[in-house]
């Protein structure tokens, strides 16, 4: 149960910080997330 609470707090913190970024920075972060997701898929795919 503690892990779930910590995870929700992480997500809320990320959402709050992310919402304060410029559009350019948001795009850069989303590109990085997409790159990391695709890289992980390529290792397991």
Backbone bond lengths (Angstrom), bond angles and torsions (degrees), N, CA, C in turn:
res aa  C-N    CA-C-N  psi(-1)  N-CA   C-N-CA  omega(-1)  CA-C   N-CA-C  phi
1 X - - - 1.454 - - 1.530 110.63 -
2 X 1.316 118.10 -40.78 1.460 120.52 -179.99 1.526 111.08 -59.74
3 X 1.323 117.15 -39.15 1.456 121.23 179.42 1.508 112.75 -60.04
4 X 1.322 116.55 -38.61 1.466 120.86 178.91 1.522 110.74 -65.80
5 X 1.329 116.97 -42.38 1.467 121.19 179.05 1.520 109.89 -64.07
6 X 1.321 117.18 -44.72 1.463 120.81 179.31 1.520 110.15 -61.90
7 X 1.314 117.59 -40.38 1.471 121.77 -179.81 1.524 110.60 -64.93
8 X 1.327 117.29 -42.89 1.463 120.40 178.57 1.527 110.64 -64.17
9 X 1.330 117.07 -38.50 1.455 120.63 177.70 1.515 110.43 -64.82
10 X 1.327 118.19 -40.96 1.465 122.84 175.86 1.521 111.01 -58.24
11 X 1.309 115.94 -46.10 1.467 121.05 -178.16 1.524 110.59 -65.24
12 X 1.321 117.16 -43.42 1.462 120.98 178.42 1.527 110.98 -62.42
13 X 1.331 116.52 -41.80 1.456 121.15 179.26 1.528 109.85 -64.07
14 X 1.340 117.27 -45.42 1.458 120.76 178.63 1.529 110.43 -60.44
15 X 1.318 116.86 -45.33 1.469 120.77 -178.50 1.526 111.09 -61.81
16 X 1.314 116.56 -41.32 1.466 120.20 -179.36 1.524 110.54 -65.41
17 X 1.326 116.88 -48.01 1.468 120.68 -179.41 1.526 110.63 -66.10
18 X 1.327 116.53 -44.07 1.463 121.46 -179.18 1.525 110.91 -58.99
19 X 1.327 117.10 -40.70 1.465 120.76 -177.83 1.523 112.51 -66.06
20 X 1.328 117.30 -19.35 1.466 121.37 -179.16 1.529 112.83 -88.63
21 X 1.327 117.71 -8.50 1.457 121.39 -177.20 1.524 112.23 -79.25
22 X 1.314 115.28 160.25 1.459 120.24 173.87 1.532 109.20 -70.34
23 X 1.318 116.10 162.04 1.466 120.23 178.70 1.527 111.46 -60.49
24 X 1.323 116.64 -37.63 1.463 120.37 179.41 1.523 110.07 -63.56
25 X 1.334 117.09 -46.18 1.464 120.02 179.35 1.525 111.71 -65.01
26 X 1.316 117.28 -37.46 1.474 120.41 176.79 1.527 110.04 -60.83
27 X 1.343 116.55 -43.85 1.468 120.66 179.00 1.516 111.50 -62.47
28 X 1.344 116.52 -41.69 1.468 120.32 178.96 1.526 110.63 -61.69
29 X 1.315 116.44 -43.75 1.466 119.88 -179.91 1.516 110.72 -66.32
30 X 1.323 117.78 -42.07 1.461 120.38 178.64 1.524 111.11 -64.32
31 X 1.323 117.22 -37.13 1.470 120.32 176.17 1.519 110.70 -64.53
32 X 1.319 117.20 -41.24 1.458 120.92 178.27 1.526 110.71 -64.21
33 X 1.317 117.18 -43.87 1.467 121.04 178.36 1.528 109.90 -60.61
34 X 1.318 116.60 -44.22 1.470 120.41 179.25 1.525 110.79 -63.25
35 X 1.336 116.73 -43.43 1.455 120.76 178.03 1.523 110.87 -59.70
36 X 1.343 117.74 -47.02 1.460 121.82 -178.70 1.529 110.93 -63.69
37 X 1.334 117.09 -39.41 1.463 120.86 178.94 1.525 110.51 -64.11
38 X 1.336 116.18 -46.40 1.464 120.07 179.98 1.524 111.43 -65.62
39 X 1.327 117.43 -38.03 1.456 121.02 178.39 1.523 110.30 -63.83
40 X 1.311 116.61 -44.01 1.464 120.89 179.00 1.534 110.52 -62.40
41 X 1.333 116.44 -41.76 1.471 120.50 177.88 1.525 110.95 -62.85
42 X 1.330 116.63 -37.69 1.470 119.50 -179.10 1.519 111.70 -67.44
43 X 1.308 117.31 -28.94 1.469 120.45 178.23 1.533 111.93 -74.64
44 X 1.329 115.71 -31.69 1.457 120.38 -175.86 1.525 112.92 -106.06
45 X 1.327 116.60 -1.03 1.420 119.28 -170.20 1.439 120.19 -96.77
